[in-house]
């Protein structure tokens, strides 16, 4: 059955000349498609592709729904505002503002629309081989947005399942009518198209050059994305293959976040600036995202978020025998932040002091790639290689790291997690390491989905009584509901 997807607004005049400003209120096309700017030269094409990346992030809803959030109590929190309340209770989020699933849905489809317009322009113009890298970028960028939509708005891919659940609409052509018709398809079909785009796109990125590489899908970033994709798909050999191709010398250790190196002596205010700099080797892909996540009025002082118990886990002991060095901060206890993001402000009217807050979001990093490869090695029963990757990871995060003292062993993991099975103990080591290392980056929710982990949330009543609720692996609320306006346009909602 055909479904209607509201026409995604992508005013190309705006895209070309204001691609780093924010189109937060622009959800759908409000111009006749035939009146859009013609992409008739390579310069316009390259500028268009700047908009082929989501300009919103998933941190608020992915973190708040996960076990990286807790109830700090109404008395100790700075605010009890939406969307945090609905997200924490796993209710449908009716809001469409900053940090909501709906906003991210719109941003991803706007990015897909830009990628499709770029691909169409390449097809219609005789650019020759000079546009190979742009075609590759458009294909991989389209695959990335479709994949992230699938992660949040469809059931998780099951390596051993039929994957016949509802997928997400995957447009492959620029929209030319006011109400184009789309099918949601199945999760299986969506993954097949993602893999097709990746397989075709990555080779075209070889030798690609950009003024600021970390703002684009370079070959390295594409391999990191492929590693994440195949981790979801359960194709361990391809995870290892793609991630191993990120660096020709195989050296991840010197390229991941150097917490006990160049980040060590930075002040609190310097740390979040350096953390997301485009020049840093660990940032393979950065997205310029409209966001108030770092503010006290955002996640910082929200009742449901990074509180005392989560902070204790974040700064606590690891399977390696020591805590990871962190640069976390506090607004007013128990309202904490990892201090990973520096908010910038784009003024639209300097005199009036109005504009858009944004953060540079590290959406693909060398750190995640390395730890994903470690998991794939474990799944392939290559424990030695996995431990080597995990030790490299820990060596940059533990102050005074010593292989003799902090090096991981199977017995160490079994003891730490009170686990008798070698493989299960090492998988728990990976998941625990990732949860701490990528706190407030949305990665934990992805692991919850892949590993079918139960999430438990506490609830503190006004009299101090504490109760708990659980989100089990088969709970349909683990799939975020698609936006109401998309449902109103005819797209089948996710079952509840």
FENZI-V170981 format. One record per backbone hydrogen bond with DSSP energy under -1.0 kcal/mol. CO is the residue of the C=O (numbers start at 1). NH is the residue of the N-H. E is the energy in kcal/mol with one decimal. If there is no record, write none. Layout:
BEGIN
CO/NH/E + CO/NH/E
END
This chain:
BEGIN
3/182/-4.2 + 7/29/-1.1 + 11/15/-2.2 + 12/16/-2.5 + 13/17/-1.5 + 14/18/-2.5 + 18/21/-1.4 + 23/26/-1.1 + 25/27/-1.0 + 32/35/-2.4 + 33/36/-1.6 + 38/40/-1.3 + 41/45/-1.9 + 42/46/-2.7 + 43/47/-2.0 + 44/48/-2.4 + 45/49/-1.8 + 48/51/-1.9 + 49/52/-1.7 + 55/290/-2.4 + 58/62/-2.5 + 59/63/-2.4 + 60/64/-2.0 + 61/65/-1.4 + 70/305/-2.0 + 73/77/-1.4 + 79/303/-1.9 + 83/87/-2.5 + 84/88/-2.4 + 85/89/-1.7 + 86/91/-2.8 + 87/90/-1.0 + 97/100/-1.7 + 100/104/-1.7 + 101/105/-2.6 + 102/106/-2.1 + 103/107/-2.1 + 104/108/-2.5 + 105/109/-2.1 + 106/110/-2.2 + 107/111/-2.0 + 108/112/-2.3 + 109/113/-2.2 + 110/114/-1.9 + 111/115/-2.2 + 112/116/-2.7 + 113/117/-2.2 + 114/118/-2.1 + 115/119/-2.3 + 116/120/-2.3 + 117/121/-2.2 + 118/122/-2.1 + 119/123/-1.9 + 120/124/-2.0 + 121/125/-1.4 + 125/127/-1.7 + 128/131/-1.3 + 129/132/-1.9 + 131/135/-2.6 + 132/136/-2.6 + 133/137/-2.4 + 134/138/-2.5 + 135/139/-2.4 + 136/140/-2.4 + 137/141/-2.8 + 138/142/-2.4 + 139/143/-2.1 + 140/144/-2.4 + 141/145/-2.2 + 142/146/-2.2 + 143/147/-2.6 + 144/148/-2.6 + 145/149/-2.2 + 146/150/-2.2 + 147/151/-2.4 + 148/152/-1.8 + 149/153/-2.8 + 150/154/-1.4 + 152/480/-2.1 + 158/161/-2.0 + 163/188/-2.3 + 165/187/-1.8 + 180/5/-1.2 + 182/3/-3.1 + 185/167/-2.4 + 186/190/-2.3 + 187/191/-2.4 + 188/192/-2.0 + 189/193/-1.9 + 190/194/-2.5 + 191/195/-2.5 + 192/196/-1.9 + 193/197/-2.6 + 194/198/-2.6 + 195/199/-2.8 + 196/200/-2.1 + 197/201/-2.5 + 198/202/-2.6 + 202/205/-1.7 + 203/206/-1.1 + 205/208/-2.4 + 212/215/-2.0 + 213/216/-2.1 + 214/286/-3.5 + 216/218/-1.6 + 218/222/-2.4 + 219/223/-2.1 + 220/224/-2.0 + 221/225/-2.5 + 222/226/-2.6 + 223/227/-2.2 + 224/228/-1.8 + 225/229/-2.8 + 226/230/-2.8 + 227/231/-1.4 + 228/232/-1.9 + 229/233/-1.8 + 230/234/-1.2 + 230/235/-2.1 + 234/236/-1.1 + 235/239/-1.7 + 236/240/-2.3 + 237/241/-2.4 + 238/242/-2.6 + 239/243/-2.3 + 240/244/-2.2 + 243/246/-1.3 + 247/250/-1.3 + 250/252/-1.1 + 252/255/-2.2 + 252/256/-1.5 + 257/259/-1.4 + 258/261/-1.3 + 258/263/-2.3 + 261/264/-1.6 + 267/271/-2.0 + 270/274/-2.3 + 271/275/-2.4 + 274/277/-1.4 + 277/280/-1.1 + 280/283/-1.4 + 282/284/-1.2 + 282/366/-1.9 + 285/363/-1.6 + 285/364/-1.5 + 287/289/-1.0 + 287/361/-3.1 + 289/359/-2.3 + 292/295/-1.3 + 293/299/-1.4 + 295/300/-2.1 + 296/301/-2.0 + 301/78/-1.6 + 301/79/-2.0 + 303/72/-2.1 + 305/70/-1.8 + 305/307/-1.3 + 306/336/-2.2 + 307/311/-2.6 + 308/312/-2.1 + 309/313/-1.6 + 310/314/-2.6 + 311/315/-2.2 + 318/321/-1.9 + 329/337/-2.5 + 332/335/-2.0 + 335/331/-2.9 + 337/329/-2.7 + 344/358/-2.3 + 346/356/-2.5 + 349/353/-1.3 + 349/354/-1.8 + 354/348/-2.1 + 354/349/-1.9 + 356/346/-2.9 + 357/291/-1.4 + 358/344/-3.2 + 359/289/-2.3 + 361/287/-2.3 + 361/363/-1.2 + 364/284/-1.2 + 364/285/-2.0 + 365/369/-1.9 + 366/370/-2.4 + 367/371/-2.1 + 368/372/-2.4 + 369/373/-2.1 + 370/374/-1.9 + 371/375/-1.7 + 372/376/-2.1 + 373/377/-2.5 + 374/378/-1.9 + 375/379/-2.6 + 376/380/-1.6 + 377/382/-3.1 + 378/381/-2.1 + 381/383/-1.0 + 382/386/-1.7 + 383/387/-2.6 + 384/388/-1.9 + 385/389/-2.1 + 386/390/-2.5 + 387/391/-2.6 + 388/392/-2.1 + 389/393/-2.1 + 390/394/-2.5 + 391/395/-2.1 + 393/396/-1.1 + 394/397/-1.7 + 394/398/-1.7 + 396/260/-1.7 + 397/325/-3.6 + 398/401/-1.3 + 402/406/-3.9 + 403/407/-1.6 + 409/413/-2.0 + 410/414/-2.5 + 411/415/-2.2 + 412/416/-2.4 + 413/417/-2.2 + 414/419/-2.2 + 421/425/-2.2 + 422/426/-2.0 + 423/427/-2.4 + 424/428/-2.2 + 425/429/-1.6 + 426/430/-2.1 + 427/431/-2.5 + 428/432/-2.5 + 429/433/-2.2 + 430/434/-2.7 + 431/435/-2.3 + 432/436/-1.8 + 433/437/-2.8 + 434/438/-2.6 + 436/439/-1.1 + 438/441/-1.9 + 443/447/-1.8 + 444/448/-2.4 + 445/449/-2.1 + 446/450/-2.5 + 447/451/-2.6 + 448/453/-1.9 + 455/471/-2.9 + 457/469/-2.4 + 459/467/-2.4 + 461/464/-2.1 + 465/461/-3.1 + 467/459/-2.5 + 469/457/-2.6 + 471/455/-2.1 + 472/475/-1.7 + 475/478/-1.8 + 476/479/-1.5 + 483/487/-2.0 + 484/488/-3.0 + 485/489/-1.1 + 486/491/-2.1 + 487/490/-1.8
END
